[in-house]
Amino acid sequence: MHNYKLKLALIGYGKMGKVIEKLAIERGHDVILRISSKNPTDFNKDRLAEVDVAIEFSTPDHALANLEQLAAWGTRTVCGTTGWLESYASVCAAYTKRNSAFLYASNFSIGVNIFFALNEKLAKLMNGHKNYQVKLHESHHTTKKDAPSGTAVTLAEQIIVNNEAKTSWVLNPESAPEQIPITYSREGDVKGMHEISYSSNIDQLVIKHEAFSREGFGLGALHAAEFIAEKKGVYSMKDVLGL
């Protein structure tokens, strides 16, 4: 448990931003800056200089520019926005260059991060069992902008690293033997569901994670902010949770 009060900036003030704000106040922190489309000029060096950690939950269209700016200002940053990861290496380098701290996660839920560890372990166990076909399905609310989800991409990439028969993933139920097929659905206010199945002619093995509220994501993001508040370097939720 943290024993100090953080001054936080919320970069992006949508559903997740408001959940994080509520939980931050409950944990004794101060949210001193909330950036949205309504006040873009407040996203400036002077305002961010007062902040201990910025928590970036914006949109895939804006995340990269936000992160590049925050890195240039040396602002410690926790990021949960997906859809910009082709630039991950350069963003990490920018934070390192400024002696700042950066932590990205495709999903901050503690349960999902344990699910990531389970997925890696299962992929290693299934490596070499070529009679099993692996598939991935994810479901989210209708306003989620990217597909597949960043969490689904993380899960697929973990399998690729640990299964020598798989070299890529594809957003299509029809796939080549070396590909992992990902399917998705967008319905109602689904908070997030990810399911991985290994199927053969004989049986099927399934692991699944389902979120019931956004508070798990918000709490994980705050744990991450508390973790990097006095650190330098690039971290992940594995570091926060000791996985």
C-alpha positions as CSV (number, residue, x, y, z in Angstrom):
1,M,0.0,0.0,0.0
2,H,1.3,3.5,-0.9
3,N,2.0,5.9,2.0
4,Y,2.3,9.2,0.1
5,K,-0.1,11.4,-1.9
6,L,0.5,11.8,-5.6
7,K,-0.4,14.7,-7.8
8,L,-2.0,13.1,-10.9
9,A,-2.9,14.2,-14.4
10,L,-5.5,12.4,-16.4
11,I,-4.8,12.6,-20.1
12,G,-8.1,11.6,-21.5
13,Y,-11.2,12.1,-19.4
14,G,-13.7,9.5,-20.7
15,K,-15.2,6.5,-18.9
16,M,-11.8,5.2,-17.8
17,G,-10.6,8.6,-16.8
18,K,-13.6,9.2,-14.5
19,V,-13.2,5.7,-12.9
20,I,-9.5,6.4,-12.2
21,E,-10.3,9.8,-10.8
22,K,-12.9,8.3,-8.3
23,L,-10.5,5.6,-7.2
24,A,-7.5,8.0,-7.0
25,I,-9.4,10.2,-4.6
26,E,-10.5,7.2,-2.5
27,R,-6.8,6.2,-2.3
28,G,-5.8,9.7,-1.1
29,H,-4.3,11.1,-4.2
30,D,-5.0,14.5,-5.8
31,V,-6.1,14.7,-9.5
32,I,-4.8,18.2,-10.4
33,L,-5.2,18.1,-14.1
34,R,-7.9,16.6,-16.4
35,I,-7.2,16.9,-20.2
36,S,-9.9,16.3,-22.7
37,S,-11.0,17.7,-26.1
38,K,-12.6,20.6,-24.1
39,N,-9.3,22.0,-22.7
40,P,-6.4,21.0,-25.0
41,T,-4.4,24.1,-24.2
42,D,-4.0,22.9,-20.6
43,F,-1.9,20.1,-22.0
44,N,1.3,22.1,-21.7
45,K,4.8,21.9,-20.1
46,D,4.0,24.3,-17.2
47,R,0.8,22.4,-16.1
48,L,2.5,19.0,-16.4
49,A,5.6,20.2,-14.4
50,E,3.3,20.1,-11.2
51,V,2.4,16.5,-11.8
52,D,4.0,13.4,-10.2
53,V,2.5,10.9,-12.7
54,A,0.3,11.3,-15.8
55,I,-2.2,8.6,-16.6
56,E,-2.9,8.4,-20.3
57,F,-6.2,6.9,-21.4
58,S,-7.1,8.8,-24.5
59,T,-7.8,7.4,-28.0
60,P,-5.6,5.5,-30.5
61,D,-5.6,8.6,-32.7
62,H,-4.1,10.8,-30.0
63,A,-2.0,8.5,-27.8
64,L,1.3,8.6,-29.7
65,A,1.4,12.4,-29.9
66,N,0.5,12.7,-26.2
67,L,3.2,10.2,-25.2
68,E,5.9,11.9,-27.3
69,Q,5.1,15.2,-25.7
70,L,5.0,13.8,-22.2
71,A,8.3,12.1,-22.8
72,A,9.8,15.3,-24.0
73,W,8.7,17.1,-20.8
74,G,10.1,14.3,-18.7
75,T,6.7,13.5,-17.1
76,R,6.4,10.0,-15.6
77,T,3.6,8.3,-17.5
78,V,1.3,5.3,-17.2
79,C,-0.4,4.5,-20.5
80,G,-3.4,2.2,-21.1
81,T,-4.4,3.4,-24.6
82,T,-3.9,0.8,-27.4
83,G,-3.5,1.1,-31.1
84,W,-0.1,2.9,-31.3
85,L,2.3,0.0,-30.5
86,E,4.3,0.2,-33.7
87,S,6.0,3.1,-32.1
88,Y,6.5,1.5,-28.7
89,A,10.3,1.2,-28.9
90,S,10.8,4.9,-29.9
91,V,8.5,6.0,-27.1
92,C,10.4,4.0,-24.5
93,A,13.7,5.4,-25.8
94,A,12.3,9.0,-25.5
95,Y,11.4,8.4,-21.8
96,T,14.8,6.8,-21.1
97,K,16.6,9.7,-22.8
98,R,14.9,12.1,-20.4
99,N,15.6,10.0,-17.3
100,S,11.9,9.6,-16.8
101,A,9.7,6.6,-16.2
102,F,7.1,4.9,-18.5
103,L,4.8,2.0,-18.0
104,Y,2.4,0.7,-20.7
105,A,-0.1,-2.1,-20.3
106,S,-2.7,-3.3,-22.8
107,N,-4.7,-4.1,-19.7
108,F,-4.2,-3.0,-16.1
109,S,-6.6,-5.5,-14.5
110,I,-4.7,-7.7,-12.0
111,G,-6.8,-10.6,-13.1
112,V,-5.9,-10.1,-16.7
113,N,-2.2,-9.9,-15.9
114,I,-2.4,-13.2,-14.0
115,F,-4.3,-14.4,-17.1
116,F,-1.3,-13.3,-19.3
117,A,1.0,-15.4,-17.1
118,L,-1.3,-18.4,-17.4
119,N,-1.5,-17.9,-21.2
120,E,2.3,-18.0,-21.5
121,K,2.5,-21.1,-19.4
122,L,-0.3,-22.9,-21.4
123,A,1.3,-21.9,-24.7
124,K,4.6,-23.5,-23.5
125,L,2.7,-26.7,-22.5
126,M,0.9,-26.9,-25.8
127,N,4.0,-26.3,-27.9
128,G,4.6,-29.4,-30.0
129,H,1.0,-30.7,-29.7
130,K,0.2,-29.9,-33.4
131,N,-3.1,-31.8,-33.3
132,Y,-4.5,-28.8,-31.3
133,Q,-5.6,-25.7,-33.1
134,V,-5.5,-22.5,-31.1
135,K,-8.1,-19.7,-31.5
136,L,-8.7,-16.4,-29.7
137,H,-11.9,-14.6,-29.3
138,E,-12.6,-11.2,-27.6
139,S,-15.7,-9.2,-26.8
140,H,-16.1,-5.6,-25.8
141,H,-18.6,-2.7,-25.6
142,T,-19.9,-1.1,-28.8
143,T,-17.9,2.1,-28.3
144,K,-14.5,0.4,-28.3
145,K,-12.6,2.0,-31.2
146,D,-9.9,-0.6,-32.0
147,A,-10.2,-4.3,-33.0
148,P,-8.8,-6.6,-32.0
149,S,-8.3,-5.3,-28.5
150,G,-4.8,-4.6,-27.3
151,T,-5.2,-7.3,-24.7
152,A,-6.0,-9.8,-27.5
153,V,-2.9,-8.8,-29.4
154,T,-0.8,-9.2,-26.3
155,L,-2.3,-12.7,-25.8
156,A,-1.6,-13.7,-29.4
157,E,2.0,-12.4,-29.3
158,Q,2.6,-14.4,-26.1
159,I,1.5,-17.6,-27.9
160,I,3.7,-16.8,-30.9
161,V,6.8,-16.4,-28.7
162,N,6.0,-19.7,-26.9
163,N,4.7,-21.9,-29.8
164,E,7.1,-22.6,-32.6
165,A,4.3,-23.6,-35.0
166,K,2.8,-20.1,-34.9
167,T,4.4,-17.0,-36.6
168,S,1.6,-14.4,-36.7
169,W,-2.0,-13.6,-35.9
170,V,-4.8,-12.7,-38.3
171,L,-8.2,-11.0,-37.7
172,N,-10.1,-13.7,-39.5
173,P,-11.6,-17.1,-38.5
174,E,-10.0,-18.4,-41.7
175,S,-6.3,-18.7,-41.2
176,A,-3.2,-20.6,-42.4
177,P,-1.7,-23.2,-40.1
178,E,1.0,-20.9,-38.9
179,Q,-1.4,-18.1,-38.0
180,I,-3.5,-17.6,-34.8
181,P,-7.1,-16.6,-35.8
182,I,-8.6,-13.8,-33.7
183,T,-12.4,-13.1,-33.8
184,Y,-14.2,-10.3,-32.0
185,S,-17.6,-9.0,-31.2
186,R,-18.9,-5.6,-30.0
187,E,-22.1,-5.6,-28.0
188,G,-23.8,-3.6,-25.3
189,D,-21.6,-2.5,-22.5
190,V,-19.4,-5.6,-22.3
191,K,-16.4,-4.6,-20.1
192,G,-14.0,-7.1,-21.7
193,M,-13.9,-10.8,-22.3
194,H,-11.0,-12.8,-23.7
195,E,-11.0,-16.5,-24.5
196,I,-8.3,-18.8,-25.8
197,S,-9.1,-22.3,-27.0
198,Y,-7.0,-25.3,-28.0
199,S,-9.2,-27.8,-30.0
200,S,-8.5,-31.2,-31.4
201,N,-10.7,-34.0,-32.7
202,I,-10.6,-35.5,-29.2
203,D,-11.1,-32.6,-26.8
204,Q,-10.9,-28.9,-26.2
205,L,-9.0,-26.8,-23.6
206,V,-10.2,-23.3,-22.9
207,I,-9.0,-20.5,-20.7
208,K,-11.1,-17.3,-20.3
209,H,-11.1,-14.0,-18.5
210,E,-14.1,-11.8,-18.1
211,A,-14.2,-8.3,-16.5
212,F,-17.4,-7.3,-14.7
213,S,-16.5,-3.6,-14.1
214,R,-13.9,-1.0,-15.2
215,E,-12.8,-0.6,-11.6
216,G,-10.3,-3.4,-12.0
217,F,-8.6,-1.5,-14.8
218,G,-8.6,1.8,-12.9
219,L,-7.2,0.2,-9.7
220,G,-4.4,-1.5,-11.7
221,A,-3.5,1.8,-13.4
222,L,-3.2,3.5,-10.0
223,H,-1.0,0.7,-8.6
224,A,1.2,1.3,-11.7
225,A,1.3,5.1,-11.0
226,E,2.2,4.4,-7.4
227,F,4.9,2.0,-8.5
228,I,6.7,4.4,-10.9
229,A,6.2,7.6,-9.0
230,E,9.8,7.7,-7.8
231,K,11.4,5.5,-10.4
232,K,13.3,5.9,-13.7
233,G,13.1,3.5,-16.7
234,V,10.6,1.4,-18.5
235,Y,8.3,-1.0,-16.7
236,S,5.4,-3.4,-17.1
237,M,2.6,-4.8,-15.0
238,K,4.8,-7.8,-14.4
239,D,7.1,-5.5,-12.4
240,V,4.2,-4.0,-10.5
241,L,2.7,-7.4,-9.6
242,G,6.0,-9.3,-9.2
243,L,4.9,-11.9,-11.8
